[in-house]
Amino acid sequence: MAKEQGAITHIYFAVAALCFAMILEHVVRHPDLVHLPSDWAIQTQLIYDSYPIIVNVYTYILLIVLFIMTIDGWAIRKMRAMEEKRNAKKRLG
């Protein structure tokens, strides 16, 4: 697996973990939703408040990785084309 593909996989798993953490935080704030006593509620909104910032960072990282993959692909195609031209010139002359 290429480094970029690994980075994309890590980003997707991190986003999934973030979503799971938001669900857990919601259950901690509202335990009565899962039939637990309401006095177990803990008032916290750390993940909820930081969610937009974290998702924006993940999005920017994903865009950078995709851009790097595009540039790498273009460079590889360009090098192959130049090599094919060189080989064709050797065969002809």
Secondary structure, DSSP 8 states (H G I E B T S, - for coil): --HHHHHHHHHHHHHHHHHHHHHHHHHHH-GGGGT--GGG-----HHHHHHHHHHHHHHHHHHHHHHHHHHHHHHHHHHHHHHHHHHHHHHH-
